[in-house]
């Protein structure tokens, strides 16, 4: 996709933002740039009316708006066709209502995941979403990108947990869908539509989500295997057991490469399971997992952190999708290509971090930052070649092809069969293409 804006922008009339207070309006800076494009202004909305004002101004002059919460996923997407207004939602930060009896919570889009979890914990509940960088990641951004970690295995994705929302579309219309109780499904399709739309159809301002009780006991068990086939066989046995696990992830440890030439060492493949429930249930599930894996865990801790997730370290990163049964064989093929294709260097082999969701067939592969050993351009090129869609790899999202460089790569591949419908939805919700212009699938 093009790395520079292609649509000329009109100057912004800042008088339309007269209601903004100190610190809510400033010129764009280098730190705000996306793929080389710097916005004319940065608006920090504290009220929903200010979101309306930004969209109305953008529509009147055919400007481009990109919304930013905690910016933990802002690097993902095509280069924008135009980028005039960066709209920060972090000041939309009220927790509106907690309903422990109904197991729901309503909050504004700028509330961080960590803050919401702390508030819910006071009433013995939680949001079963384990998106990365939870101190930064906002609820609006998590739902807009449908981001989660390994807890998707037991509890579903944000699309499954979002009950209702309020959003402002590209025509500055207020959209309200769903409700504040689990039984209310009115407008459910619109909630699902906006969840995972990456800000291309509307800017989410408020959300109602389903909560779950905090478990009485929990454990994270890590089982290490010397080969991918051994792990895959254990995965099959765990799947067949129908254990009600909260999470079932994998990680590949390539650190042994530091003392050996590329291709001469054996990676450690780890199956990472999360068990939750009563003390008795956790103990019983743990024993059953040990039997299914044929070994005791290499590690067992109470805390949980999925090995799959975005971070701040930079470096090329891709997310692939396969059939669940194909995930481990696909990773074997990819690792062989990356480790062989990057070439040897005096800095040692490629520093690659691999995590996956065994239940959904999703994996994320990230190289170390460009300043680290193994994080150079050769490794990035090899990673991109090895993960091209075809064979076992059904989908790929190029999160980072290099430091802000998406030139020559399809960020979202392949185009889905529903793309014509997606294009029509974009036309209806955002006919002037002011919301995240060009950033989503197929340049929507």
Secondary structure, DSSP 8 states (H G I E B T S, - for coil): --SS--S------GGGGTT--TTSEEE--GGG-BTTB--SEEEE-SSHHHHHHHHHHHHHHT--EEEESS-SSTT-S---S---EEEE-TT---EEEEETTTTEEEEETT-BHHHHHHHHHTTTEE-----SSTTT-BHHHHHHHT---TTHHHH--HHHHEEEEEEEETTS-EEEEE-SSTT--TTHHHHHHHTTSTTSSEEEEEEEEE-EE--SEEEEEEEEESSHHHHHHHHHHHHHHT---SEEEEEEE-GGGGGS-TTSS--EEEEEEEEEESHHHHHHHHHHHHHHHTS--SEEES----S----SS-S-EEEEE--GGGHHHHHHHHHHHHHHHS---TT-S--EEEEEETTTTEEEEEE--TTSTT-SHHHHHHHHHHT-SBTTB-EEEEEESSSS--TTS-SEES--TTHHHHHHHHHHH-TT--BSTTTSGGG-
